[in-house]
Amino acid sequence: MCRFPYDHPLMRDIIALLSFLALGSLANAQDAPTAKNCPSRCAASKCDAGACAADCCGPTVKLAVNGLEKEGVAETTELTLSAMAGINHCSTSVKSGTVMVKYDTEKMKVADIEKAVAKNGLKIVGYKADFKIRGLACQSCSNHLTAVLGKTEGVVNVNKVCHMSGTVGITFDAKKTDKRKLKAAIHTTKYKVVESKKEAPAAATSQS
């Protein structure tokens, strides 16, 4: 069998190739998603911060707020909430003026989340609810559903009713209504809410 010395050009090329492949495997392992931002029950699914929208991270409360566009407020709000025990994931959207929080019901109450948000100089104007709707075929359909929801008790604002995407966005007063009642209002029309596979508890039912 022919053997090459280590300083042979062919051997040097082989060693260089093996080293390159080994470094590539190490880089891929380091870039793999981790569960450091998620609770232990999420670790099995290897979820990362983006995947924390999964049901395993707890129910969601989505607050509509004023003041999020001020410099540094969105970042400070996220840092404050992330440091609280019982908060599994949080995010803010300056564009839509919302603060979204997934929390552990055994460690955190919605009222505590509201207080933390308010301490950052934000004014809570209501809760946000988004629905997928079946039956919205045209702009007239959207206009009709907008009018119905606008007259529904507890609705602060109908943010959007889009027949093209089949979506509805509503801001509501949790003291006067909840997602269940909003669905009922939609179902008084010919349009129907498309239920998700696993519906999280409505935020308005966890006020204590």
Secondary structure, 3 states (H helix, E strand, C coil): CCCCCCCCHHHHHHHHHHHHHHHHHHHHHHHCCCCCCCCHHHHHHCCCCHHHHCHHHCCEEEEEEECCCCCCHHHHHHHHHHCCCCEEEEEEECCCCEEEEEECCCCCCHHHHHHHHHHCCCEEEEEEEEEEEECCCCHHHHHHHHHHHHCCCCEEEEEEEECCCCEEEEEECCCCCCHHHHHHHHCCCCCEECCCCCCCCCHHHCCC
